[in-house]
Amino acid sequence: MISITEKAKNKITELRLQEGKSDNHHIRVAVKGGGCSGLMYDLAFDDTSHPNDHIFEDKGIKIMVDKKSLLYLVGTVLDFSDGLNGKGFQFINPNASRTCGCGESFAV
């Protein structure tokens, strides 16, 4: 399961409105190869679910994850940090053994 913080929920709702996306556009979280630590997070709006997707809902936000990515993301919390030192969306991933300084890539 993947969960989100209240700050992340608010930012997702705000961005969905700014981008003109409907409530049918959910958050897709995926893991792809790349980045300085070997694996990268990918976060996007998506209105199409696929047969191998797992769909979670937290705080009224639906989160879609493909089967392969879920292996790396179980227990992850999606947060949002703003302000002077804010980095935007952050993944608090208990499966990551190493995280890049930018917070966008990790290793297991």
N, C-alpha and C positions, 0 to 999 in steps of 0.2 A: 504494500500500500504506500501511496505517496500522499502527504498532507501539505497544506499551505497555511501560512500565518495570516493573520488579519490584514497586515500591511500588504502582503502579496495579493490577497483577494481584492483589496481596494484598488491596487495598481492595475491588476488584470481587468477589472470592471471599467476603470478609467480608459485604459488603452483600447478595449473593445469598442467603446463609444467613439473615441477619437478616430479609430480606423474604420468606422462605419460597419463593424461586424455585427451580425445578429446574435441572439442568444443561442443559436444552433452552432456557433463557432466556439468550440471548446479548446482547452489548452492541450497541445500535444507535447509531451516531454520524451526526448529520445537521447540515446548515447551513440556517438559516432567516433570512429577512429580519428586521431589527430590531436593537435594542441601540444604544448610542451611536456605534458605528463603522459601522453599516449591516448587518452580518451577525452572527448569533449561533450558537453551538454548541448542539446539543441532544443529550443523552446519556440513554439509558434502557435498561431491560431489555426484550427482545422475544423471543417464541418463534415468530414467524412471519416467514419470508423471502418476499420478493416477487420476481417475475420479473426486474426490473431491478436487483436487489441484487447487490453485489459482496461476497463473504464472504472475510475474511482470518482467519488464526489466528496468534496470537503468544503464546508462553508458556502454551499450553493454553487461551487465551481466544479465543472466536470473536467477530469484530467484523463487523457488517453495516452497509453503507453504500449508500444509493441512488445511482443513476448520476449525478444532478445534483450531489449533495453531494460526490461523489468528486473532481470537478473542482477543488474548493476544498481538499480534504484530502489529496491525494497527498503522501506523505512526512511526514505529521504523526506526532508522537509524543505519546501520551497518558500523562501523568505524574500523580502524586498527591503533594501537599505537605501535611504536617501540622505540628503544633507551634504555637508562639506566633504566628508570622507566616504560618502555612499558609493556603492558599486553597482546599484541596480539589483536585478534578481540574483539571489545567491542560493546555492544548493547545499544544504546541510546533509551530507551523505555519510551514514555510518559505515558504509562498505568501502569508502575510499581510504587507501593506506597512505596516499600522498596527494596533495592538492597544489596546483600552481598558485603563484602569488596573485594572479588575476582572478582566480576563483572560477575560471571557465573550463579548466581541464583538470583531470585527476587520473590516478592509477589505482588498481586494486591488487 
